[in-house]
Amino acid sequence: MNAPALVSLLERALKNLRYGHIQLVVHDGQLVRMERVERIRLDKSENLLTGSAGSEKTPSCFADPEQGRTALNSEGKA
C-alpha cells in the first residue's frame, strides 16, 4: 500500500470517530490489518436496560447513524 492510500484509509477511519481507537497491525514491515473500535457513551438519563428516564425518545447515541456510531441489538451485538 502506498503512502497516499494509507493516509486516505486512516482519514476515513478517523472520520466521525468520537470515542475509541484505531489499531494498525504490521507483519514483516507491511501493514496487514487496521482495526477501528468505537465506544458509545450513554447519558446517565438514558437508561436502556430499564426503559426509565428518556425511553420516549431515541437515545442520542443512536439518533444519527451518519455520526459513525454502531447501534446494538437486544443481545448487545452490533
C-alpha positions as CSV (number, residue, x, y, z in Angstrom):
1,M,0.0,0.0,0.0
2,N,1.4,3.4,-1.0
3,A,1.6,6.3,1.4
4,P,-1.3,8.4,-0.1
5,A,-3.6,5.3,0.0
6,L,-2.6,4.7,3.7
7,V,-3.3,8.3,4.6
8,S,-6.7,8.1,2.8
9,L,-7.5,4.9,4.7
10,L,-6.6,6.5,8.0
11,E,-8.6,9.6,7.3
12,R,-11.7,7.5,6.6
13,A,-11.2,5.5,9.8
14,L,-10.9,8.7,11.8
15,K,-13.9,10.4,10.3
16,N,-16.7,10.8,12.9
17,L,-14.8,8.7,15.5
18,R,-15.7,10.5,18.7
19,Y,-14.6,7.9,21.3
20,G,-12.4,4.9,20.6
21,H,-9.2,3.8,18.9
22,I,-7.6,2.7,15.7
23,Q,-5.0,-0.1,15.8
24,L,-2.6,-0.9,13.0
25,V,-1.2,-4.4,12.7
26,V,2.1,-4.8,10.9
27,H,3.8,-8.1,9.8
28,D,7.3,-8.0,8.4
29,G,7.2,-4.3,7.9
30,Q,3.9,-4.4,6.0
31,L,0.5,-3.1,7.2
32,V,-1.8,-6.1,7.1
33,R,-4.8,-5.0,9.2
34,M,-6.4,-1.9,10.6
35,E,-9.0,-2.2,13.4
36,R,-11.4,0.6,14.3
37,V,-13.0,0.3,17.7
38,E,-15.7,2.8,18.7
39,R,-17.0,3.4,22.2
40,I,-20.5,4.7,22.7
41,R,-21.1,7.0,25.6
42,L,-24.6,7.0,27.1
43,D,-26.1,9.7,29.2
44,K,-27.0,8.7,32.7
45,S,-30.6,9.8,32.0
46,E,-30.8,7.4,29.1
47,N,-31.2,4.0,30.8
48,L,-31.6,1.5,28.0
49,L,-31.9,-1.6,30.3
50,T,-34.8,-0.5,32.5
51,G,-36.5,1.8,30.0
52,S,-36.7,4.6,32.5
53,A,-35.9,8.3,32.0
54,G,-35.8,9.1,28.4
55,S,-37.4,6.0,27.0
56,E,-39.8,8.1,24.9
57,K,-37.1,9.4,22.7
58,T,-34.2,7.8,20.8
59,P,-31.0,7.9,22.9
60,S,-28.6,10.4,21.5
61,C,-26.0,7.6,20.7
62,F,-28.4,6.0,18.2
63,A,-30.0,9.2,16.8
64,D,-27.7,9.9,13.9
65,P,-26.2,6.9,12.0
66,E,-24.2,9.4,10.0
67,Q,-22.1,10.1,13.1
68,G,-20.3,6.7,12.7
69,R,-21.9,5.2,15.7
70,T,-22.9,1.5,15.8
71,A,-26.3,0.6,17.2
72,L,-26.5,-2.6,19.3
73,N,-29.3,-5.2,19.0
74,S,-31.1,-6.6,22.0
75,E,-28.2,-9.1,22.6
76,G,-25.7,-6.3,22.9
77,K,-24.1,-7.1,19.5
78,A,-23.5,-4.8,16.6
